[in-house]
Amino acid sequence: MTVNITVGGVDYPVPSSASDTNWAAQQVEFEQALAGGLDTVNTDLETLDAAVSSITFVAITPLNGWSNDGGGAYTLASGKARDGMVLVRGVISGGSGATVCGTLASGSRPTATLRTTATLTGSDDICTVTISTAGSITIGSVITTNGGSVGNGVTLNVVFSVAANP
């Protein structure tokens, strides 16, 4: 029985026994194809890293009793990449469920209401997060019940797409 591994749309046979010499004839070609695929992945990762590191994050003022729970990358902020991807990140605490914690700037708002989840500080719980087309970021209620509280802290890490800049 022959088993194949496909790399870059090409099937390469895997030896069925130690005496299978067909594999040795194609091994170098297989390894080169595999290395080429890895180079592409590495290039893609380097491009992504450069794109993310070039994003300027703008602080979002916490509202309704919410406050930043740390500084730097922990500050509630958003950033928009040239391709239209928006990143919202930060750790906030002190507020309560079903309240708006901040508002995204015009141009960094979703084209349709976005619903996702965020993790709670100090527990394995998650809560709902809704971002409206008006830019309101609403922290919802706790979904799971492991003793976590929204007010103890919420870690936001949301990525969505808007139309790319012209």
C-alpha positions as CSV (number, residue, x, y, z in Angstrom):
1,M,0.0,0.0,0.0
2,T,1.4,3.4,-0.9
3,V,0.7,6.5,1.2
4,N,1.4,9.9,-0.3
5,I,2.2,13.3,1.3
6,T,1.1,16.3,-0.7
7,V,3.3,19.4,-0.6
8,G,2.5,22.4,-2.9
9,G,0.0,20.3,-4.9
10,V,2.5,17.5,-5.6
11,D,2.1,14.0,-4.2
12,Y,5.2,12.3,-2.7
13,P,5.1,8.6,-1.9
14,V,6.0,7.6,1.6
15,P,8.0,4.3,1.8
16,S,6.0,1.3,2.9
17,S,9.1,-0.6,4.0
18,A,12.8,-0.1,4.4
19,S,13.5,-1.7,1.1
20,D,11.3,0.8,-0.9
21,T,13.9,2.6,-3.2
22,N,11.3,4.7,-4.9
23,W,11.3,7.0,-1.8
24,A,15.0,7.6,-2.0
25,A,14.7,8.8,-5.6
26,Q,12.1,11.5,-4.6
27,Q,13.3,12.4,-1.1
28,V,15.5,15.3,-2.2
29,E,12.7,16.8,-4.3
30,F,10.3,16.3,-1.4
31,E,12.6,18.0,1.1
32,Q,13.2,20.9,-1.3
33,A,9.4,21.4,-1.7
34,L,8.9,21.2,2.0
35,A,11.6,23.8,2.6
36,G,10.1,26.1,0.0
37,G,6.8,25.9,1.8
38,L,8.4,26.7,5.1
39,D,10.2,29.7,3.6
40,T,6.8,31.0,2.3
41,V,5.3,30.6,5.8
42,N,8.3,32.4,7.4
43,T,8.0,35.2,4.9
44,D,4.3,35.5,5.6
45,L,5.0,35.7,9.4
46,E,7.7,38.3,8.9
47,T,5.3,40.4,6.8
48,L,2.5,40.0,9.4
49,D,4.9,41.0,12.2
50,A,6.1,44.1,10.3
51,A,2.5,45.1,9.7
52,V,1.4,44.7,13.3
53,S,4.5,46.4,14.7
54,S,3.9,49.4,12.4
55,I,0.3,50.0,13.8
56,T,-0.1,53.0,16.1
57,F,-2.5,52.3,18.9
58,V,-4.7,55.1,20.1
59,A,-5.9,55.0,23.7
60,I,-9.7,54.6,24.3
61,T,-11.0,56.6,27.3
62,P,-12.7,54.1,29.7
63,L,-16.3,55.0,30.5
64,N,-19.0,54.1,33.1
65,G,-16.7,53.1,36.0
66,W,-14.2,51.1,33.8
67,S,-10.5,52.0,34.2
68,N,-7.3,50.7,32.7
69,D,-5.7,47.9,34.7
70,G,-2.1,48.4,33.9
71,G,-0.1,50.4,31.3
72,G,1.5,50.0,27.9
73,A,-0.1,47.2,25.9
74,Y,-2.6,46.7,28.8
75,T,-4.1,50.2,28.2
76,L,-7.5,50.1,26.4
77,A,-6.6,51.1,22.8
78,S,-7.3,50.4,19.2
79,G,-5.1,50.4,16.1
80,K,-5.9,50.1,12.4
81,A,-3.7,48.5,9.8
82,R,-3.5,49.7,6.3
83,D,-5.4,46.7,5.1
84,G,-8.4,47.7,7.2
85,M,-7.8,45.3,10.1
86,V,-8.7,46.8,13.5
87,L,-7.2,45.6,16.7
88,V,-8.8,46.4,20.1
89,R,-6.8,45.4,23.1
90,G,-6.4,46.2,26.8
91,V,-7.1,45.1,30.3
92,I,-9.9,47.0,32.1
93,S,-11.5,46.6,35.5
94,G,-14.0,48.3,37.9
95,G,-17.1,48.4,35.7
96,S,-20.1,46.1,35.6
97,G,-21.7,43.9,33.0
98,A,-24.0,45.4,30.4
99,T,-22.1,48.7,30.3
100,V,-20.2,50.5,27.6
101,C,-16.5,50.6,28.5
102,G,-15.3,52.8,25.6
103,T,-16.0,54.0,22.1
104,L,-14.0,53.4,19.0
105,A,-13.0,56.3,16.8
106,S,-14.8,56.8,13.5
107,G,-13.1,54.8,10.7
108,S,-12.3,52.0,13.1
109,R,-15.8,50.8,13.7
110,P,-17.3,47.5,12.4
111,T,-19.7,47.6,9.4
112,A,-22.0,45.3,11.3
113,T,-22.5,44.7,15.1
114,L,-19.7,42.4,16.3
115,R,-20.2,40.0,19.1
116,T,-17.3,38.1,20.6
117,T,-15.9,37.1,24.0
118,A,-13.2,38.2,26.4
119,T,-11.5,36.5,29.3
120,L,-11.9,37.6,32.9
121,T,-8.9,38.4,35.2
122,G,-8.2,35.8,37.8
123,S,-10.6,33.1,36.5
124,D,-11.3,30.8,33.6
125,D,-14.5,32.7,32.9
126,I,-15.4,34.6,29.8
127,C,-17.9,37.4,29.1
128,T,-19.6,38.7,26.1
129,V,-18.3,41.8,24.2
130,T,-20.4,43.7,21.7
131,I,-19.0,46.4,19.4
132,S,-21.7,48.4,17.6
133,T,-21.5,50.2,14.3
134,A,-21.5,53.4,16.4
135,G,-18.2,52.2,18.0
136,S,-19.6,51.4,21.5
137,I,-17.7,48.6,23.2
138,T,-20.1,46.9,25.6
139,I,-18.9,44.4,28.2
140,G,-21.7,41.9,28.7
141,S,-22.4,39.3,31.4
142,V,-20.3,36.4,32.4
143,I,-21.0,33.3,30.3
144,T,-19.4,30.6,32.4
145,T,-19.6,30.2,36.1
146,N,-16.2,29.6,37.7
147,G,-16.5,32.4,40.2
148,G,-15.2,35.2,38.0
149,S,-16.5,38.8,38.1
150,V,-16.5,41.2,35.2
151,G,-15.6,44.0,37.6
152,N,-12.4,42.2,38.6
153,G,-11.0,42.7,35.1
154,V,-11.6,41.9,31.5
155,T,-8.8,41.3,28.9
156,L,-9.8,42.5,25.4
157,N,-8.1,41.2,22.3
158,V,-10.5,41.7,19.4
159,V,-9.6,41.8,15.7
160,F,-12.0,42.6,12.9
161,S,-12.0,44.1,9.4
162,V,-13.3,47.4,8.1
163,A,-12.9,48.8,4.6
164,A,-9.2,49.4,3.7
165,N,-7.9,52.9,3.5
166,P,-8.1,54.4,0.0
